[in-house]
């Protein structure tokens, strides 16, 4: 019994725990960075379409918040397997094709 009690903490907090958690957080960090930049860009483009200068800041803020909230809801509500499938397709489309592969 005593040996098994020592095994569980060793497995749970072993030397690979930090590496695993960092690699698990990498897709979220990349997704957050990308969607944040896109949300700010969409807000800026929408603000350029507004003629009044006082309304531009409000339009920029609202569009940025809505775009970021939609991205966050998509990340939070979509199952992990579907998120990975969508992100893998996007990454594959962005990768340059190797001319020597065919």
MARVEX-719296 format. One record per atom (N, C-alpha, C): residue in three letters; x, y, z. Coordinates in pm, whole numbers, plus 50000, padded with zeros to 5 digits. Example, Ala and Ser with C-alpha at 12.3 -4.5 7.8 and 13.67 -1.06 7.14 Angstrom:
BEGIN
Ala513194943150780
Ala512304955050780
Ala513204967050780
Ser512854977550708
Ser513674989450714
Ser512905000350787
// end
This chain:
BEGIN
Unk500814988150000
Unk500005000050000
Unk500855012550000
Unk501905012550081
Unk502755024350091
Unk503465027449961
Unk503885016949887
Unk504565019049759
Unk503635025549657
Unk502405021149656
Unk501465026749559
Unk501155041349590
Unk501125045049714
Unk500875058949753
Unk502015068049707
Unk503225062749700
Unk504365070649653
Unk504395071449500
Unk503865061349431
Unk503875061249285
Unk502985071949225
Unk501815074049280
Unk500855083449222
Unk501405097649219
Unk501945103049332
Unk502505116549322
Unk503715117249228
Unk504485106749219
Unk505645106849130
Unk505185107648985
Unk504125100548952
Unk503625101148815
Unk502955114548788
Unk502205119448883
Unk501445131848862
Unk502355143948850
Unk503415144548927
Unk504265156348925
Unk505665153448878
Unk505815144048788
Unk507125140248737
Unk507775151248656
Unk508975148848605
Unk509705159148531
Unk509045162948399
Unk508135154748347
Unk507505157748219
Unk506245166048233
Unk505815169048354
Unk504565176348374
Unk504625190248315
Unk505695197648336
Unk505805211248284
Unk505845211148132
Unk506535201848073
Unk506645201047928
Unk505295197647866
Unk504555188547929
Unk503245184747878
Unk502285196447887
Unk502285203647997
Unk501345214748012
Unk501685226047916
Unk502975228347889
Unk503345238547792
Unk502925234747651
Unk503105222247614
Unk502705218047480
Unk501195217647467
Unk500485215247576
Unk499025215547571
Unk498505229747561
Unk499235239347613
Unk498805253347609
Unk499195260247479
Unk500095254447403
Unk500565260947279
Unk499445263447178
Unk498545253747152
Unk497465256847057
Unk496565268247104
Unk496265268647234
Unk495435279547286
Unk496145292947274
Unk497425293147302
Unk498185305747291
Unk498245310447146
Unk498485301447054
Unk498535305046912
Unk497165309646863
Unk496115302446903
Unk494765306346865
Unk494405320046922
Unk494735322247048
Unk494415335047112
Unk495155346647047
Unk496415344547017
Unk497205355046952
Unk496645358246814
Unk496375347846736
Unk495875349846600
Unk494505356546600
Unk493585351446680
Unk492245357346681
Unk492245371246743
Unk493135373846836
Unk493235387246893
Unk493685397346789
Unk494685393546711
Unk495155402546605
Unk494065404546499
Unk493395393846462
Unk492315394946364
Unk491155403446418
Unk490825401946546
Unk489735409746605
Unk490065424546606
Unk491285427946644
Unk491685442046643
Unk491695447546501
Unk492165439646406
Unk492165443846267
Unk490765445946212
Unk489855436846247
Unk488465438446203
Unk487855450946266
Unk488185453446392
Unk487685465546458
Unk488215478146393
Unk489485477846356
Unk490085489546290
Unk489475491946153
Unk489255481246078
Unk488625482845946
Unk487195488145959
Unk486465483046058
Unk485105487846078
Unk485115502446121
Unk486085506346203
Unk486165520146249
Unk486475529646134
Unk487215525046035
Unk487525533545920
Unk486285536745837
Unk485275528245845
Unk484065530245768
Unk483105540245834
Unk483375543745959
Unk482505552946033
Unk483005567146011
Unk482125576445970
Unk482575590045939
Unk482945598346061
Unk482245597046173
Unk482525605446290
Unk483685600346371
Unk484525609546417
Unk485715605246491
Unk485375600246631
Unk484335605646694
Unk483985601146828
Unk483355587246825
Unk482685583946717
Unk482065570746706
Unk483065559946665
Unk484195563946608
Unk485175554146563
Unk485695545546678
Unk486015551846789
Unk486535544246903
Unk485495534246954
Unk484255538446959
Unk483205529547006
Unk483005517846909
Unk482995520546779
Unk482845509846680
Unk484035500346688
Unk485235505746699
Unk486415497346710
Unk486315488346832
Unk485935493946945
Unk485815486347068
Unk484765475447056
Unk483585478947006
Unk482485469246997
Unk482835457846900
Unk483345461146783
Unk483675450646685
Unk484795441746738
Unk485795447646801
Unk486885439646857
Unk486375430346966
Unk485535435447056
Unk485005427147163
Unk484105415947111
Unk483285418947014
Unk482395408646958
Unk483215397846887
Unk484195401746808
Unk485025391846738
Unk485815383246837
Unk486375389546938
Unk487145381947038
Unk486225372847120
Unk485035377647154
Unk484085369347229
Unk483625357347147
Unk483385359447019
Unk482995348246933
Unk484105337846924
Unk485335342446911
Unk486465333046906
Unk486595325547038
Unk486435332647148
Unk486515326147279
Unk485395316147301
Unk484195319647259
Unk483085310147271
Unk483295298047183
Unk483825300247062
Unk484095288846975
Unk485095279447041
Unk486155285247098
Unk487175276947163
Unk486595269547283
Unk485775276447360
Unk485255270447482
Unk484145260347460
Unk483335262247358
Unk482175253647339
Unk482395242347239
Unk483425243247156
Unk483695232847058
Unk484485221547124
Unk484105209047100
Unk484875197847157
Unk486325198147109
Unk487195192947191
Unk488635193447165
Unk488985186747033
Unk488375175547003
Unk488725168346879
Unk488365176646756
Unk487225183346759
Unk486835191546644
Unk487735203746631
Unk488115209846744
Unk489035221346739
Unk490345217246677
Unk490885205946720
Unk492165201446665
Unk492045198346517
Unk490925192646475
Unk490725189646334
Unk490695202546251
Unk489975212546300
Unk489875225246228
Unk491215232246223
Unk491925232646337
Unk493225239346341
Unk494255232046256
Unk494165218746251
Unk495105211046168
Unk494855213746020
Unk493575214945980
Unk493285218245841
Unk493785232145805
Unk493635241545897
Unk494115255145871
Unk495635255445860
Unk496305248045947
Unk497765247645943
Unk498255240745815
Unk497555230345773
Unk497965223345651
Unk497775232245528
Unk496735240345529
Unk496505249345416
Unk497545260545412
Unk498045264545527
Unk499025275345533
Unk500445270645504
Unk500695257645520
Unk502025252345495
Unk502345252645346
Unk503555256845308
Unk503915256345167
Unk504075241845121
Unk503665239345001
Unk503755225744948
Unk505175222844901
Unk505605210644925
Unk506935206344883
Unk506855201444739
Unk507585207744646
Unk507495203544506
Unk508065189644482
Unk508895184544572
Unk509525171544554
Unk508685160244609
Unk507535163144670
Unk506735152544732
Unk505975144344630
Unk505725149544510
Unk504975141944410
Unk505865135644310
// end
